[in-house]
């Protein structure tokens, strides 16, 4: 059987911890990293119904989108939540893990699933990019350059837009003087050597940079690898909140609301309708609570914005910016992401992974 730490490492590959907001609380919430795992249950919110379902199906690793422990606990009161569920998890030897804003911002995360559920097409623009980029530079003998480049690709480096395996190579001369305890790959120790090398460089997401550097060192023929990693402007491909795409055909604001309701299976409200006669084609979506991103949705050139938890003032702002806005509900806009999360996790771990029947 897999252990908790192995499941956590797999989740980290899907939703890197570094993409989470500083105010968030993600990762292991309750449990022992060394404990064995029989089954994973993926759910949206830590509710008593989910814990009961876990017991029914024999799941002992509960992967939630919303954290069970969000703010620091001053006490664990077993008579009320979250203390009640924390106590239950400990008594039943359950692991509780959360992938929240890191899954919101991850490639293939919450808003990608929402855009797919609504049938948005075309190259999907990210509404609010997240994450940082690094430039990785390494100096290698020409005959080893392809091997190193392959190692970088395997580590997730070299992605620019829809292109992969992106590197730049420039020839030059490297110098070194090997001491008594060295065994140089080229030349001899005890002499100043000049060797032909390539400068091989690529971009890598910051959260993958250490792994990429380790992969380079493992594949490099030298005893000591000359390698630099430094920050550059930009964001990793696919990382960020929200997506903007195009509907299959133009719809009126009310037709879009009906389409959203049918696609998600939950009620939806048309909260801002600055032009009832407009035909909507370009739509911005953001799973969860998206009121704070109304200015970005309007700036993206979208005709409409679909998200959850829009209040009175959010609606006024959207209308003032000429943006049709639909509140489709917090849970409804996030639930489509659970199935892809479970499917991707099942590809990485050797235990059954199920999606909760609880729809909230």
C-alpha positions as CSV (number, residue, x, y, z in Angstrom):
1,X,0.0,0.0,0.0
2,X,1.0,3.6,-0.5
3,X,1.8,5.9,2.4
4,X,0.4,9.3,3.2
5,X,3.6,11.1,2.2
6,X,3.5,9.4,-1.3
7,X,-0.1,10.5,-1.9
8,X,0.9,14.0,-0.7
9,X,3.8,14.1,-3.2
10,X,1.5,13.1,-6.0
11,X,-1.0,15.9,-5.1
12,X,2.0,18.3,-5.0
13,X,2.7,17.5,-8.6
14,X,-0.8,18.3,-9.6
15,X,-1.2,21.4,-7.4
16,X,2.2,22.7,-6.2
17,X,2.1,24.1,-2.7
18,X,4.0,27.3,-3.7
19,X,1.0,28.4,-5.8
20,X,-1.2,28.8,-2.7
21,X,-1.9,32.2,-1.3
22,X,0.0,33.2,1.8
23,X,-3.3,33.5,3.8
24,X,-4.3,30.0,2.8
25,X,-3.8,26.7,4.7
26,X,-3.1,23.8,2.4
27,X,-1.4,20.4,2.6
28,X,-1.6,17.9,5.4
29,X,-4.1,19.0,8.0
30,X,-4.6,15.8,10.1
31,X,-2.7,12.5,9.9
32,X,0.6,10.7,10.0
33,X,2.9,11.0,6.9
34,X,4.1,7.5,7.4
35,X,0.6,5.9,7.6
36,X,-0.6,3.4,5.0
37,X,-3.4,4.4,2.6
38,X,-6.1,2.0,1.4
39,X,-8.3,4.4,-0.6
40,X,-8.5,8.2,-1.4
41,X,-11.8,10.1,-1.3
42,X,-11.8,13.4,-3.2
43,X,-14.4,16.0,-2.0
44,X,-15.1,19.7,-2.1
45,X,-15.8,20.6,1.6
46,X,-15.1,18.8,4.9
47,X,-18.6,17.9,6.0
48,X,-19.9,15.1,8.3
49,X,-21.5,13.5,5.3
50,X,-18.2,13.1,3.6
51,X,-16.6,11.5,6.7
52,X,-19.5,9.1,6.9
53,X,-19.1,8.2,3.2
54,X,-15.4,7.6,3.7
55,X,-16.2,5.1,6.4
56,X,-18.7,3.4,4.2
57,X,-16.3,2.8,1.3
58,X,-13.1,2.3,3.4
59,X,-11.4,5.5,2.4
60,X,-8.7,6.7,4.9
61,X,-7.2,9.6,2.9
62,X,-9.6,12.5,2.5
63,X,-8.5,15.0,-0.1
64,X,-10.5,18.2,0.2
65,X,-10.5,21.4,-1.9
66,X,-11.6,23.5,1.1
67,X,-9.4,23.2,4.2
68,X,-10.7,21.6,7.3
69,X,-8.4,23.8,9.4
70,X,-8.3,27.3,7.8
71,X,-7.5,29.6,10.7
72,X,-5.2,28.7,13.7
73,X,-7.1,26.6,16.3
74,X,-7.3,27.9,19.8
75,X,-9.0,24.7,21.0
76,X,-10.4,21.5,19.6
77,X,-14.0,21.3,20.7
78,X,-15.4,17.9,19.7
79,X,-19.0,19.4,20.0
80,X,-18.6,21.8,17.1
81,X,-16.8,22.1,13.8
82,X,-14.0,22.0,12.9
83,X,-13.0,20.4,16.2
84,X,-15.7,17.7,15.8
85,X,-14.3,16.6,12.5
86,X,-10.7,16.9,13.6
87,X,-11.5,14.7,16.6
88,X,-13.3,12.2,14.3
89,X,-10.4,12.0,11.9
90,X,-7.9,11.3,14.7
91,X,-10.1,8.7,16.3
92,X,-10.7,6.9,13.0
93,X,-7.1,7.2,11.8
94,X,-8.1,9.3,8.8
95,X,-5.8,11.6,6.9
96,X,-7.2,15.0,6.0
97,X,-5.4,16.9,3.2
98,X,-6.3,20.2,1.4
99,X,-5.5,21.5,-2.0
100,X,-7.2,24.9,-2.1
101,X,-5.8,28.0,-3.8
102,X,-2.9,25.9,-5.1
103,X,-5.4,23.8,-7.1
104,X,-7.3,27.0,-8.1
105,X,-4.1,28.3,-9.7
106,X,-2.6,25.0,-11.0
107,X,-2.5,24.0,-14.6
108,X,-5.6,22.0,-15.3
109,X,-7.1,23.3,-12.0
110,X,-10.5,24.5,-10.9
111,X,-11.2,27.1,-13.6
112,X,-10.0,24.9,-16.4
113,X,-12.6,22.3,-15.4
114,X,-15.3,25.0,-15.2
115,X,-14.4,26.3,-18.7
116,X,-14.6,22.8,-20.0
117,X,-18.0,22.1,-18.3
118,X,-19.4,25.3,-19.9
119,X,-18.0,24.3,-23.3
120,X,-15.7,27.2,-23.8
121,X,-13.4,26.8,-26.8
122,X,-10.4,28.5,-28.3
123,X,-7.0,29.2,-26.7
124,X,-8.0,29.9,-23.1
125,X,-6.4,33.0,-21.7
126,X,-5.6,33.1,-18.0
127,X,-7.4,35.8,-16.1
128,X,-4.9,36.3,-13.3
129,X,-1.5,34.7,-13.7
130,X,0.2,33.1,-10.7
131,X,3.7,31.7,-9.9
132,X,7.2,32.7,-10.8
133,X,9.7,31.7,-13.5
134,X,13.4,30.8,-13.3
135,X,16.1,30.7,-16.0
136,X,18.3,27.6,-15.7
137,X,21.8,27.8,-17.3
138,X,24.2,24.9,-17.4
139,X,27.6,24.4,-19.2
140,X,28.0,21.0,-20.9
141,X,30.2,19.2,-23.5
142,X,28.4,19.3,-26.8
143,X,28.1,15.5,-26.9
144,X,26.1,15.6,-23.7
145,X,23.8,18.5,-24.5
146,X,20.9,16.4,-25.8
147,X,20.9,14.1,-22.8
148,X,20.8,17.2,-20.4
149,X,18.0,18.8,-22.5
150,X,16.0,15.6,-22.2
151,X,16.5,15.5,-18.5
152,X,15.3,19.1,-18.3
153,X,12.2,18.3,-20.3
154,X,11.4,15.3,-18.1
155,X,11.6,17.7,-15.1
156,X,9.1,20.1,-16.6
157,X,11.4,22.8,-17.9
158,X,11.4,24.3,-21.4
159,X,7.7,25.0,-21.9
160,X,6.8,28.2,-23.7
161,X,3.2,28.5,-24.7
162,X,2.2,25.4,-26.7
163,X,5.9,24.6,-27.3
164,X,8.0,22.1,-25.3
165,X,11.7,21.2,-25.3
166,X,12.6,24.9,-25.6
167,X,16.3,25.5,-25.1
168,X,19.0,27.9,-26.3
169,X,22.6,26.7,-27.0
170,X,25.7,28.8,-27.5
171,X,29.3,27.6,-27.9
172,X,32.2,28.8,-25.8
173,X,35.3,27.8,-23.9
174,X,35.4,26.6,-20.3
175,X,38.5,26.5,-18.2
176,X,39.3,24.6,-15.0
177,X,42.3,23.4,-13.0
178,X,41.7,20.0,-11.3
179,X,43.2,19.5,-7.9
180,X,44.9,16.3,-6.6
181,X,41.7,14.6,-5.6
182,X,39.8,15.2,-8.9
183,X,39.1,12.9,-11.9
184,X,38.2,15.3,-14.7
185,X,35.8,14.1,-17.4
186,X,37.9,16.0,-20.0
187,X,41.6,16.8,-19.8
188,X,44.0,16.1,-16.9
189,X,44.2,17.1,-13.3
190,X,47.0,19.4,-12.3
191,X,46.9,21.4,-15.5
192,X,44.9,24.4,-16.6
193,X,42.4,23.0,-19.1
194,X,40.5,24.7,-21.9
195,X,37.5,22.7,-23.2
196,X,34.8,23.4,-25.8
197,X,31.4,23.6,-24.1
198,X,27.9,24.7,-24.8
199,X,25.9,27.1,-22.7
200,X,22.5,25.4,-22.5
201,X,19.7,27.5,-21.0
202,X,15.9,27.2,-20.6
203,X,13.0,28.4,-18.5
204,X,11.5,26.5,-15.7
205,X,8.6,27.2,-13.2
206,X,10.1,28.2,-9.8
207,X,8.3,25.4,-8.1
208,X,10.1,22.9,-10.4
209,X,13.5,24.6,-10.4
210,X,15.1,22.5,-7.7
211,X,14.0,19.3,-9.3
212,X,15.2,20.4,-12.7
213,X,18.6,21.3,-11.2
214,X,18.8,17.9,-9.5
215,X,18.0,16.2,-12.8
216,X,20.7,18.1,-14.6
217,X,23.3,17.2,-12.0
218,X,22.3,13.5,-12.2
219,X,22.7,13.5,-16.0
220,X,25.8,15.7,-16.2
221,X,29.2,13.9,-16.9
222,X,31.2,16.4,-14.8
223,X,32.2,15.8,-11.1
224,X,31.2,19.4,-10.4
225,X,28.4,20.9,-12.4
226,X,28.5,24.6,-13.4
227,X,24.8,25.6,-13.1
228,X,23.0,28.8,-12.5
229,X,19.3,29.4,-11.6
230,X,18.0,32.9,-11.4
231,X,14.6,34.7,-11.5
232,X,13.2,36.1,-14.7
233,X,10.0,38.0,-15.5
234,X,6.9,36.0,-16.4
235,X,4.7,33.3,-15.1
236,X,4.7,29.5,-15.6
237,X,2.5,28.3,-18.4
238,X,-1.0,27.4,-17.3
239,X,-0.7,28.8,-13.7
240,X,-3.2,31.3,-12.6
241,X,-6.8,32.0,-11.6
242,X,-9.7,32.0,-14.1
243,X,-9.9,31.3,-17.8
244,X,-11.4,33.2,-20.8
245,X,-12.8,31.4,-23.8
246,X,-15.4,31.5,-26.5
247,X,-18.9,30.0,-26.4
248,X,-19.9,27.6,-29.2
249,X,-22.3,30.3,-30.4
250,X,-23.6,33.7,-29.4
251,X,-26.1,33.8,-26.6
252,X,-28.2,36.5,-24.9
253,X,-27.4,37.1,-21.2
254,X,-30.4,35.1,-20.1
255,X,-29.6,32.3,-22.6
256,X,-26.1,32.2,-21.1
257,X,-27.6,31.9,-17.6
258,X,-29.8,29.0,-18.7
259,X,-26.8,27.3,-20.4
260,X,-24.8,27.7,-17.2
261,X,-27.6,26.2,-15.1
262,X,-28.0,23.2,-17.5
263,X,-24.2,22.6,-17.7
264,X,-23.6,22.7,-13.9
265,X,-26.9,21.3,-12.6
266,X,-27.4,24.2,-10.1
267,X,-29.4,27.4,-10.1
268,X,-27.6,30.5,-11.5
269,X,-28.5,34.2,-11.1
270,X,-28.0,37.0,-13.7
271,X,-26.7,39.7,-11.3
272,X,-25.4,42.3,-13.8
273,X,-27.0,42.8,-17.2
274,X,-25.8,46.2,-18.6
275,X,-27.1,45.4,-22.1
276,X,-29.9,42.8,-22.4
277,X,-29.7,43.0,-26.2
278,X,-26.0,42.0,-26.4
279,X,-24.9,38.7,-27.9
280,X,-22.3,37.1,-25.7
281,X,-19.5,35.1,-27.2
282,X,-16.4,35.7,-25.1
283,X,-16.8,34.5,-21.5
284,X,-14.5,34.7,-18.4
285,X,-15.0,32.0,-15.7
286,X,-13.5,31.6,-12.3
287,X,-14.4,28.7,-9.9
288,X,-15.3,29.6,-6.3
289,X,-15.6,33.2,-5.0
290,X,-14.6,35.5,-7.8
291,X,-16.0,38.9,-6.9
292,X,-12.5,40.4,-6.4
293,X,-11.5,39.6,-10.0
294,X,-14.3,41.6,-11.7
295,X,-11.9,44.3,-12.9
296,X,-9.7,41.7,-14.5
297,X,-12.6,40.0,-16.2
298,X,-13.7,43.3,-17.7
299,X,-10.2,44.1,-18.8
300,X,-9.9,40.7,-20.5
301,X,-12.4,41.8,-23.1
302,X,-14.9,39.2,-22.0
303,X,-18.6,39.9,-22.6
304,X,-19.7,38.0,-19.5
305,X,-18.2,36.7,-16.3
306,X,-19.3,33.4,-14.6
307,X,-18.2,32.8,-11.0
308,X,-19.6,32.4,-7.5
309,X,-20.4,34.5,-4.4
310,X,-21.2,37.8,-6.2
311,X,-22.7,40.3,-3.8
312,X,-24.6,43.6,-4.4
313,X,-21.5,45.7,-4.8
314,X,-19.9,43.2,-7.1
315,X,-22.9,43.4,-9.3
316,X,-22.8,47.2,-9.4
317,X,-19.2,47.2,-10.3
318,X,-19.7,44.7,-13.1
319,X,-22.5,46.7,-14.6
320,X,-20.5,49.9,-14.4
321,X,-17.8,48.2,-16.4
322,X,-20.2,46.9,-19.0
323,X,-19.8,43.3,-17.9
324,X,-22.6,40.8,-17.8
325,X,-22.2,38.8,-14.6
326,X,-23.7,35.5,-13.5
327,X,-23.4,34.1,-10.0
328,X,-23.5,30.3,-10.5
329,X,-22.7,29.5,-6.9
330,X,-19.5,28.7,-5.0
331,X,-19.8,25.0,-4.9
332,X,-21.3,24.6,-8.4
333,X,-18.4,26.3,-10.0
334,X,-15.8,24.2,-8.2
335,X,-17.4,20.7,-8.3
336,X,-16.5,20.0,-12.0
337,X,-12.8,20.1,-10.9
338,X,-13.1,17.1,-8.6
339,X,-13.3,14.4,-11.2
340,X,-10.2,15.6,-13.1
341,X,-8.3,15.8,-9.8
342,X,-9.2,12.3,-8.9
343,X,-8.4,11.0,-12.4
344,X,-5.0,12.6,-12.4
345,X,-4.2,11.5,-8.9
346,X,-5.2,7.9,-9.8
347,X,-2.6,7.9,-12.6
348,X,0.1,8.8,-10.0
349,X,-0.7,6.5,-7.1
350,X,-1.3,2.8,-6.7
351,X,-4.5,3.0,-4.6
352,X,-8.2,3.5,-5.6
353,X,-9.3,7.1,-5.8
354,X,-13.0,8.0,-5.6
355,X,-15.0,11.2,-5.9
356,X,-17.5,12.0,-3.1
357,X,-21.2,11.8,-3.8
358,X,-21.6,14.9,-1.6
359,X,-22.3,17.9,-3.9
360,X,-21.4,20.8,-1.7
